[in-house]
Structure formats: C-alpha cells, structure tokens
C-alpha cells in the first residue's frame, strides 16, 4: 500500500495543472524594458506568441488584423491563474501602457469582470501584455468585437446558470433528504458538492468578480483543495460504511490530510511551487484512495460499484483536463465545459445511488416492522387464549376479592375483563375510556393484589 501511495504522488506531480495560485513577484508599474528583439514562441492561437521573461513572468504579443484596428474589441484571458496583467500597445516603436487587470489591480480598477479583460480601440499593429502567472499552463485567450463578445458572454452565463442551478438543486435536495432520513451520506455529499462548486466558481471567474481581497484570491484554490480532500474522505467513509468494512481507510485518509494541511501551512509561510504541486496532487491521491476502497468492496457492496464508475471517470477526465491545460491535447474536447459535464454525470449517479440505498433500507425496515407486528400479534393471541382457558377452570369470587382488597368499582370491572382475556384496547372500548386510563386502573389493581402481570391475576383468582 505504501508503494501505491508513492506511485500516485509521483504521477500526479507530473500531471498537476497550474490552477493554484502562487506568490510570484507582482508586476511593476511603469514602462517595461524593450522586448522588441526578444524571441517569441508561437502558442496554439494564431497571431499570439509568448516569451518567458523570468520566474512566473511571461510576455505575450498579439498581432491585430487590419479589420480589428480602430474597432471596439474585448481582449480576454480566461486563465484564473493569471494574477496580474499589464496591457500595452506598440506604437512608433514604443510600448504604451493602456490598462491593467488581475487580482493585484482589482481595488485600483474596481473591475467586476470574470476574467482578465480589457476594452481596447487602437491603431497599433501589436498588443503586448505582461503577465504574473502562477504555475503557467496553456493560455486561454480571445479577442472579439464587442457585439460578438456580448452575445457569447450571454450564452456562457446561460450555461453557468444551468450548471450551478442543477448543483444548487442537488445540494438542497440532499439537505432535505438528510433532515428527513437522518442519513449522513446526504450531508457529506452536500459538503463535497459545495467544495467542488467552490473550485468551479473560481475557475469560471465568478469568485474573482465578487471578491476583492488579494490574499484570499491568491490562496483560494489552495484552501478549497484542502477542503475537498477532507470532504471526499468524509463522503467515502459514510457512503461505503467503511467503519467496519475497511477501518484502515481512516488512517490512510489521515495521512493524506496531514500532508495536505502541512503543505498549505508551509506554503502560507514560505511560498513555493513544490508545495503547490504536492497539495494539488493530494486531490488525485484522495480520488485514487476512494477508488481503492470501492474496489475492495466491489463484490459485497452495490454502492461501491457506483463509486468506481463515477470516480474512475472523474479521475480519467481530470488527468485529461490537466494534460489539456499543458497543451498535450488540442481543442476543447477536454476543457472546463467537458469536465463540468463529467461533474453533472457524477452528481446524478451518486444522488441516484444514495436514494437507491435509502429506499432499500426503508423497505428492509418496513419488512422487519411487519414481522415484529406479526410476532407481537401471535404472542397476544396466545396470551389471550391462555387467559381464557384459565378463566374456564372455575367461577372466581369477584365480590369477595373486591371486599377483601377494597377494590373500586372501576378496578373491579377491569379485573373482570382481564379474566375474560380482553386487551387494554378492548377494555377501554367497553368502558368508554382511554387506554391510558385502563392502564392506570390496572396498575392500581396489580398493586392492591401484589401481582405483576395478567398471568398472576389468573393464578391469584383461581388459586
């Protein structure tokens, strides 16, 4: 098992994307150095080249088409790990600062954009931008006319509304089911859904558009990564009922959580890329650990089969998404939208699995309840038959017992009905009183006769 963990850590370190934030040097204000003679390398976007100027600092150069000049354009960088960007236009052999964007400049610009965006209208042939990047991955870049951008953004918000609407409904229903059924699987899955949604909210730029605290934005993904590690372990533990089936899971989870928490603490004190890699890789390690727990219970637990399917697909697409971020896979087949579709599949599958299990338990409990009621009824019938048989052995002297033990009229009536083998409910119907009143008189009768149950009543009367 130890070598299994080491192997997963090694693989995930190689595949860890640059989604987490780092404390790279903030871009300096003022005109930059002359970079016209630097060698820019092509990116996957036509007319966009890049040049690495230093640790976490990248220059990008975009060549405008003739029809894009003197036109209202929206330049967008969709990578959430581009913390600060300075935009320049190249005019008369010089670079002129035309705007800033990113976490560093939010309070200065009052920007509510989802991503790093700039509205430009220029005669220049080239637009340069200098970016402070945390763990650089493949850039997501677009330059669109304002009407086209607005139309596309409306479609994007429609898609975001549908996705987060489904997630919100899943969270609400799971909370309701937890309140109704008192099953912790619903609660832990609600926490896991919330943690995953927090990560997507950041990658979709919604968190960046609403939060202006630089420290929180810089460390947001690190904190949510740790929370998701905790929530995933809690959910798997309760979902598969591992307390008795796989008790070692707790210790394995504690190891992963301890490493993740230690990395976060070290990163907050001494920022470094290595801690980012290890903490982010802990997400993959937890998914692998949960899959391993499900594989162990594959034959004996139906829920384990659901979990293997969902986590297996999530793990595969997660690796593909990371490779896409590094440009190994071209196109948008393994982009954020695809990963969200996988997330929706996981939500529906796990929710169905939990509801299926709760329904199975409810049917099982209903069966046990019917069996218990049947046994109780049979026992009651046998007791009634026994009392009737005992009462037929002779005619008891009820008047003598009443005078000797000073029974009230109501206690005497209850005694007679008990000798006839009637239940408390039947006696209550005969006397037109409640069952609790019958129990009260029965208790007084037992006390006066110094007996404990109906069988002793028959023995006392016939004795």
C-alpha positions in Angstrom: 0.0 0.0 0.0 2.9 2.4 0.7 4.3 1.9 -2.8 0.8 2.5 -4.2 0.8 6.0 -2.5 4.3 6.9 -3.7 3.4 5.9 -7.3 0.2 8.0 -7.2 2.1 11.0 -5.8 4.8 10.7 -8.5 2.3 10.5 -11.3 0.2 13.4 -10.1 3.2 15.6 -9.5 3.9 15.2 -13.2 0.3 15.9 -14.2 -0.6 18.7 -11.7 -2.1 21.7 -13.5 -1.3 25.3 -12.8 -4.7 26.1 -11.3 -3.4 27.0 -7.8 -2.1 30.5 -7.0 1.5 31.3 -6.2 3.3 34.3 -4.7 5.2 35.3 -7.8 6.6 38.8 -7.9 3.9 41.4 -8.6 4.4 43.3 -11.9 6.0 46.7 -11.5 4.3 49.8 -12.8 5.8 52.0 -15.5 7.1 51.3 -19.0 8.8 47.8 -19.4 12.1 47.1 -20.9 12.5 47.0 -24.6 11.5 43.5 -25.7 11.1 44.0 -29.4 14.2 42.0 -30.1 13.2 39.1 -27.9 12.4 35.7 -29.4 8.7 35.0 -29.0 7.4 31.4 -29.5 4.1 30.6 -31.1 1.1 29.4 -29.0 -1.9 27.4 -30.1 -3.6 30.6 -31.0 -2.9 32.2 -34.4 -1.1 35.5 -34.2 -0.4 35.1 -30.5 3.2 34.5 -29.4 4.8 34.2 -25.9 8.1 34.9 -24.3 9.2 33.8 -20.8 11.0 36.8 -19.1 11.6 35.2 -15.7 10.1 33.1 -12.9 6.3 33.3 -13.3 6.6 36.4 -15.6 5.5 36.0 -19.3 5.2 38.4 -22.2 2.6 37.8 -24.9 2.4 39.5 -28.3 -0.8 39.7 -30.3 -0.9 40.8 -34.0 -4.1 42.6 -34.9 -5.7 42.1 -38.2 -6.3 45.3 -40.3 -10.1 45.0 -39.7 -9.5 44.9 -35.9 -7.8 48.3 -35.8 -9.9 51.2 -34.7 -12.6 48.8 -33.6 -14.1 48.3 -30.1 -12.6 45.0 -29.0 -12.7 42.9 -25.8 -9.4 41.1 -25.0 -9.9 38.3 -22.6 -7.5 35.9 -20.8 -9.6 33.1 -19.3 -6.9 31.6 -17.1 -7.7 32.2 -13.5 -4.0 31.7 -12.6 -3.0 34.9 -14.5 -2.9 37.0 -11.3 -1.9 40.3 -12.8 -1.7 41.6 -16.4 -0.4 44.9 -17.8 -1.5 45.6 -21.4 0.5 47.7 -23.8 0.0 48.9 -27.4 3.1 49.1 -29.7 3.1 52.5 -31.4 6.0 54.1 -33.1 8.5 51.6 -31.8 7.5 52.1 -28.2 5.2 50.3 -25.7 2.5 52.4 -24.1 0.6 51.2 -21.1 -3.2 51.1 -21.9 -4.6 49.1 -19.0 -4.2 46.7 -16.1 -6.2 43.7 -14.9 -6.0 40.8 -12.3 -6.1 40.4 -8.6 -3.3 42.9 -8.0 -5.3 45.7 -9.6 -8.9 44.9 -8.6 -9.2 47.6 -5.9 -7.5 50.1 -8.2 -9.7 49.4 -11.3 -12.9 48.3 -9.5 -13.2 45.5 -12.0 -16.1 43.2 -11.9 -15.0 41.1 -14.9 -15.0 37.4 -14.6 -11.5 37.1 -16.1 -8.7 39.4 -17.1 -10.4 41.6 -19.6 -9.6 44.9 -21.4 -11.7 47.0 -23.7 -9.4 48.3 -26.4 -9.6 50.5 -29.5 -6.2 51.1 -31.1 -4.4 51.8 -34.4 -1.4 49.7 -33.3 -0.5 46.5 -35.1 0.6 44.8 -32.0 -0.8 44.4 -28.5 1.7 43.3 -25.8 0.8 42.1 -22.3 3.0 41.2 -19.4 1.5 38.6 -17.0 2.3 37.4 -13.5 1.4 33.7 -13.8 1.1 31.1 -11.1 2.4 27.8 -12.4 1.9 28.6 -16.0 -0.3 26.4 -18.1 -1.8 26.8 -21.6 -3.2 30.3 -22.1 -6.9 30.7 -22.9 -7.2 33.8 -24.9 -9.7 35.6 -27.2 -10.0 38.9 -29.0 -13.6 39.6 -30.1 -15.6 42.6 -31.3 -17.8 44.0 -28.5 -21.2 42.7 -30.0 -19.8 39.2 -30.6 -18.3 39.1 -27.1 -21.6 40.2 -25.5 -23.5 37.6 -27.4 -21.0 34.9 -26.4 -21.0 36.0 -22.8 -24.8 35.7 -22.6 -24.5 32.1 -23.8 -21.8 31.5 -21.2 -23.9 32.9 -18.4 -26.8 30.7 -19.6 -24.6 27.7 -19.4 -23.3 28.7 -15.9 -26.8 29.3 -14.7 -27.9 25.8 -15.9 -24.9 24.1 -14.3 -25.0 25.9 -10.9 -28.8 25.6 -10.9 -28.5 21.8 -11.1 -25.8 21.8 -8.4 -27.9 24.0 -6.2 -30.9 21.7 -6.6 -28.8 18.7 -5.8 -27.4 20.5 -2.6 -30.9 21.5 -1.5 -32.4 18.0 -2.1 -29.6 16.3 -0.3 -30.0 18.6 2.7 -33.8 17.8 2.7 -33.1 14.1 2.5 -30.6 14.4 5.4 -33.2 16.1 7.5 -35.9 13.5 6.6 -33.8 10.3 6.7 -31.1 11.3 9.2 -28.5 9.7 6.9 -25.0 11.2 7.0 -24.4 10.2 3.4 -26.6 13.1 2.3 -24.9 15.6 4.5 -21.3 14.6 3.5 -22.3 14.5 -0.2 -23.7 18.1 0.2 -20.3 19.2 1.6 -18.5 17.5 -1.3 -20.7 19.1 -3.9 -20.2 22.5 -2.2 -16.4 22.1 -2.3 -16.4 21.1 -5.9 -18.6 24.0 -6.8 -16.3 26.4 -5.0 -13.5 25.3 -7.2 -15.5 25.7 -10.4 -16.8 29.1 -9.2 -13.2 30.2 -9.1 -12.2 28.8 -12.4 -15.3 30.3 -14.0 -14.1 33.7 -12.8 -17.2 34.3 -10.6 -15.2 34.4 -7.3 -12.7 36.8 -8.9 -15.5 39.1 -10.0 -17.1 39.2 -6.5 -14.1 39.2 -4.1 -11.5 42.0 -3.9 -9.3 40.6 -1.1 -6.0 39.9 -2.7 -4.8 37.4 -0.1 -7.9 35.4 -0.3 -7.8 35.3 -4.1 -4.2 34.3 -4.1 -4.8 31.4 -1.7 -8.4 30.5 -2.6 -7.6 27.4 -4.7 -5.1 26.1 -2.0 -7.8 26.3 0.7 -10.6 24.8 -1.4 -8.2 22.0 -2.5 -7.7 21.1 1.2 -11.4 21.3 1.9 -12.2 19.0 -0.9 -9.7 16.4 0.3 -11.5 16.5 3.7 -15.0 16.3 2.2 -14.0 13.5 -0.2 -12.7 11.3 2.7 -15.8 12.0 4.8 -18.2 11.2 2.0 -16.5 7.9 1.0 -16.3 6.8 4.7 -20.0 7.2 5.2 -21.1 6.3 1.6 -19.5 2.9 1.7 -19.9 2.4 5.5 -16.2 1.8 6.0 -16.2 1.8 9.8 -16.4 -2.0 9.9 -15.6 -2.9 6.3 -12.4 -1.1 5.8 -11.3 0.5 9.1 -7.8 1.2 7.8 -9.3 3.9 5.5 -9.4 6.3 8.4 -5.6 6.1 8.9 -4.9 6.3 5.2 -7.1 9.4 5.0 -5.4 11.0 8.0 -2.0 10.6 6.2 -3.2 12.3 3.1 -5.0 15.1 5.1 -1.9 15.6 7.2 0.3 16.0 4.2 -2.1 18.4 2.5 -2.6 20.5 5.7 1.2 20.7 6.2 1.8 21.8 2.6 -0.8 24.5 3.0 0.7 25.7 6.2 4.3 25.8 4.7 3.0 27.5 1.6 1.3 30.3 3.5 4.5 30.9 5.4 7.1 30.2 2.8 5.5 30.3 -0.7 6.9 27.8 -3.2 5.8 25.9 -6.3 6.6 22.5 -4.8 4.0 22.9 -2.0 1.5 23.8 -4.7 2.3 20.7 -6.6 2.0 18.4 -3.6 -1.2 19.9 -2.3 -2.9 19.8 -5.6 -1.7 16.3 -6.2 -3.4 15.3 -2.9 -6.8 15.7 -4.7 -5.8 13.0 -7.2 -4.4 10.8 -4.3 -7.7 11.1 -2.5 -9.7 10.1 -5.6 -7.4 7.1 -6.0 -7.7 6.2 -2.4 -11.5 6.3 -2.6 -11.4 4.2 -5.7 -9.3 1.7 -3.9 -11.7 1.5 -1.1 -14.6 0.9 -3.6 -12.6 -1.8 -5.4 -12.1 -3.7 -2.1 -15.9 -3.8 -1.6 -16.8 -4.3 -5.2 -18.4 -7.8 -4.7 -20.2 -7.1 -1.5 -21.5 -3.5 -1.8 -23.6 -2.2 -4.7 -22.7 1.4 -3.8 -19.0 0.6 -4.3 -19.8 -0.2 -8.0 -21.5 3.2 -8.4 -18.5 4.9 -6.8 -16.0 3.1 -9.0 -17.8 4.2 -12.2 -18.1 7.8 -11.1 -14.7 8.3 -9.6 -13.0 6.3 -12.3 -14.5 8.6 -15.0 -13.7 11.7 -12.9 -10.1 10.6 -12.5 -9.6 9.9 -16.2 -11.1 13.2 -17.3 -9.2 15.0 -14.6 -5.9 13.7 -16.0 -7.1 14.6 -19.5 -8.1 18.1 -18.3 -4.6 18.6 -16.8 -2.9 17.4 -20.0 -5.2 19.8 -22.0 -4.0 22.6 -19.7 -0.4 21.9 -20.7 -1.3 21.7 -24.4 -0.9 18.0 -24.8 -4.5 17.7 -26.1 -5.5 20.3 -28.6 -9.0 21.7 -29.0 -11.7 22.0 -26.3 -12.7 18.3 -26.0 -11.1 18.1 -22.6 -11.7 21.7 -21.4 -13.6 23.1 -18.5 -17.0 22.5 -20.1 -16.3 18.8 -20.6 -15.2 18.5 -17.0 -18.4 20.1 -15.9 -20.4 17.6 -17.9 -18.5 14.8 -16.1 -19.3 16.5 -12.8 -23.0 16.6 -13.7 -22.8 12.9 -14.5 -21.2 12.3 -11.1 -23.9 14.3 -9.3 -26.7 12.3 -10.9 -25.1 9.0 -10.4 -24.1 9.4 -6.8 -27.5 11.0 -5.9 -29.3 8.1 -7.5 -27.1 5.6 -5.6 -27.8 7.3 -2.3 -31.6 7.4 -2.9 -31.4 3.8 -4.1 -29.7 2.7 -0.8 -32.0 4.7 1.4 -35.1 3.2 -0.3 -33.6 -0.3 0.1 -33.0 0.3 3.8 -36.6 1.7 4.2 -38.1 -1.3 2.5 -36.0 -3.6 4.7 -37.1 -1.7 7.9 -40.7 -1.9 6.7 -40.3 -5.7 6.3 -38.8 -6.0 9.8 -41.6 -3.9 11.3 -44.3 -6.1 9.7 -42.6 -9.2 11.0 -42.3 -7.7 14.5 -46.0 -6.8 14.5 -46.9 -10.2 13.3 -44.9 -11.8 16.2 -46.5 -9.5 18.7 -50.0 -10.3 17.5 -49.3 -14.0 17.6 -48.0 -13.6 21.2 -51.0 -11.6 22.2 -53.4 -14.2 20.7 -51.6 -16.9 22.6 -51.8 -15.0 25.8 -55.5 -14.3 25.3 -56.1 -18.0 24.7 -54.2 -18.9 27.8 -56.2 -16.5 29.9 -59.5 -17.7 28.5 -58.5 -21.3 29.3 -57.5 -20.3 32.8 -60.8 -18.4 33.4 -62.8 -21.5 32.5 -61.4 -23.6 35.4 -63.9 -22.1 37.8 -66.0 -19.1 38.7 -63.9 -16.7 40.7 -65.4 -14.9 43.8 -65.1 -11.4 42.5 -67.2 -9.9 45.3 -65.1 -11.5 47.9 -61.9 -10.2 46.3 -63.4 -6.7 46.0 -64.3 -6.5 49.7 -61.1 -8.1 50.9 -58.8 -5.8 48.9 -61.0 -2.8 48.8 -61.2 -2.5 45.0 -63.0 0.4 43.5 -65.9 -0.2 41.1 -63.8 0.6 38.1 -60.9 -1.6 39.3 -63.4 -4.5 39.7 -64.7 -4.0 36.1 -61.1 -4.0 34.8 -60.4 -7.2 36.8 -63.5 -9.0 35.3 -62.5 -8.0 31.7 -58.9 -9.2 32.3 -60.3 -12.6 33.4 -62.2 -12.7 30.1 -58.9 -12.3 28.3 -59.6 -8.8 26.8 -56.8 -6.4 25.9 -56.4 -2.9 27.2 -57.8 -1.5 24.0 -60.9 -3.8 24.2 -61.4 -2.9 27.9 -61.2 0.8 27.0 -63.8 0.4 24.3 -66.1 -1.5 26.7 -65.7 1.2 29.5 -65.7 4.2 27.1 -62.4 5.4 28.5 -58.9 5.9 27.1 -56.2 3.1 27.1 -54.1 5.2 29.5 -57.0 5.2 32.0 -57.3 1.4 31.7 -53.5 1.1 32.4 -53.9 3.4 35.4 -56.6 1.2 36.9 -54.7 -1.9 36.0 -51.6 -0.6 37.8 -53.7 0.1 41.0 -55.2 -3.4 40.7 -51.8 -5.0 40.5 -50.6 -3.0 43.5 -53.5 -4.0 45.7 -53.3 -7.7 44.7 -49.5 -7.6 44.9 -49.1 -9.1 41.4 -47.1 -8.1 38.3 -49.0 -9.3 35.2 -52.2 -10.9 33.9 -51.0 -14.4 34.3 -50.6 -13.8 38.0 -54.1 -12.3 38.1 -55.5 -15.7 36.9 -53.3 -17.6 39.3 -54.4 -15.3 42.2 -58.1 -15.5 41.4 -58.2 -19.3 40.7 -55.7 -20.1 43.4 
